[in-house]
Amino acid sequence: MAGPTQDAARVLAEFRPGANIYLQGAVGEPLALRGILSDTPGALAGVSLTSCLLPGMNEFDYAALNPAARLTTFMLPAALRSSFEAGGVVVRPMAYSQIAAWLASAPAPDLAILQVTPPDARGLCSLGPCADFAPLVWPRARRRLAFVNANLPYVRRGPTIPFDAIDVAVPADGPFITGPDAPTTDEQRAIAGRIATLIPDGAAIQTGIGGAPAAALAGLADRRGLIVRSGMVTEGYHALAEAGALDPAAEHITGLALGDEDFMRWAAETLTFADATVTHGAASLAKAERLYAINSALEVDLFGQANIEWRGGRLMSGLGGAPDFARAARRSNGGRAILALPATTGRGAISRIVGRLDAPTVSIPRDDTDLIITEHGVADLRGVDLESRARSLIAIAAPAHRERLAAEWAAIRRGL
């Protein structure tokens, strides 16, 4: 039986100069790989890695291990900042549906690196609670290297890979990426209360990354017939199930789960996991009625344009799935696209409702914004004129910033 040294050697033998390697990201990132490559950084010389690494989940910088390595990703976790500035990290600014399309049609990688469960009685390994992109890549890869982790929950309804389709299987029992919900602030609880008044029984629910969307789930315990239709689920969905809020007869679909181990095991037993062409694809989402997409933003301007990527002109994240779900919810029969954000940051000194975005790009355009919610109220932008949009958004800004925003709008209006 191979030992740790032999297993590491088998992994490193797959790394060659010029190799194009796909690495499973999000909660599917195999943590064992970090140590192997840290011990032998020379293996990354001339290697190109591609992975959808997510802020808050994947904070290990592979590109920093070797100056001749290159990492392509689609968002920018904080830990990758130095390598990004040095040119070792390349960011492709795509929404999730575009990432899926790109990965499905890009040249086949030389190697796909996955994390899987041991095979079941049928010889099938589960990808665990992370089905976003790996199912689109591994069938096309020339070779497949899988870290087999017996601690990873086996997803009952989700993508699998036959064990005999794995070229290099490495035992790697150990921890996998988890992350409990962050503490909820007073502002987020106030926002969640406003969101809860808008969501009816029988709605399909999506929540994105951010404190306000996660907090919104706590206000829905008294609903009935809710359907999970989210790219990611967090621990609040388990609480909804326990409260009887989820439709017991419906198929509840997600792409990945993030929470503590007990939650991840519940999600693996209960939910359907699907790749991003299903969770974020326009054709799939078009079938969802009464879709309520609840996402966050860093700032929103008086035109209703949202910035979810930039802080102070510096790239802080990426598009993720918010644009896909905002667009789908706007078009869903009975659906709503909600952007939820605290009115200020910097202890109230900086308004997150701004006159005009000064970010390099617009993340969500004004025609895909619908309801903007802060702790001070709800701005309903559906079908309203420019003046009404601005007035509604000023009204949900923090009181201390409203007079200045009104003056900014007057100046903007004169220049239109």
C-alpha positions, 0 to 999 in steps of 0.5 A: 500500500502506498504511503504519504511519500509515494502518494505525493510522488504520484501527484507530482509526477502529473505536474510538467512544464507546459501542462494545463491543469484544472483544479476543483475550487470552492468547497471542492478544493482538495486541501491535501494538494496545498501541502504537497505543492508547498513542499515541492514548489518546483513542480509548478514551474511552467504549469498553468492552473485554472480554478474557480477559487472563491473569496472566503473559501479558497485563500491559498495562493498557488501562484505564489509558490513558483514565479513560473506558475500561472493561475487563471481564476474568475474572482479574486480572493484576498490571498491572491492579491499579491500574485495578481499584482505581479502578473501570476494570477489572471482573472477572467471577469465572467458570470457563472453561466459564462464560466460554465460555457467557457470551461465546457468549450475551452481546450481540454485540460491535460489534467483535472484535479478533483476531490471525491468520496470513495466509490459506492457499491456501483463503483461511482465516486461522488464529487461531494457538495460541490458540483459547480464546474468539475462535472463539465471538465473531468469528462474532457480532461486527458487525465484525472487525478482524484484525492479520495476523502472518506470524510467528504459527504456522498451526495445522493442526487448529484454528479459522480465519476466512475472510480475506473475513470480516475487515472491517479487516485490518492487517499486523502482522508481529512478535513474539507472546506467548511464555513459556518454563517457569519454573525448577523449585524443589526443592519442585516437583521433589519434588511432581512425583516424587510425582505421577508415581507416581500416573499410569498409562499411557494417562491423559489429562493436564491441567496448569494454571498453576503451577510444580508442574503444569508440573514434573509433566510431567518425571516422565512420560517413561517412560509410554506412551499418554498423551493431551493433554486440557488447556486449556493446554500448556507446553513439557513436553508437547513433551518427552513427545512426544520421549520417546515418552510420547504416544499417536501414534494419539490426538487431543491437544486443547488451547486454547492453547500457551505456550512459546518460539517453537520449542515454539509451532510444534511445538504448531501442527503437532502438536496439535488446538486447540479453543475452551473449550466443547470443552476445558472444557465438561462434556459434552466432558470427560465423554467423557474416561476416566482424566482426571488433572487436575493444578492448583495452589492458593495454599492448602488448608484442613483441610476440603479446600477450595482457594483459587486466587484470593486472597492476604492477602484481595486478589484475585490471579488468577481461577478459570481452568479448574481448577474445570472440570477438577477436577470432570471428573476426579473424575467420570472413569472411572479419573480423579483430580483433583490439587491440587499446592502447596508446603507453605509460602511466605515461606521456610517461615514461612507454611503453605499448609495452613491450618486454615480458609480466610479468603479471601473465597470458596472456589475449589474446594469440598471435594467436588471436591478429590481428591488434595492433594500437597505435597513432604511427601506425598499426602493422599487425600481420596476418600470419607473422613470429616472427621477423616481429611481433617484428619489427612491434610492435617496430615500433608502440611504442613511439620513445623514447622506440624503441631502448630499445625494439629492444635491449630487442628483440635481447636478447629474440631472442637469448634465443629462 
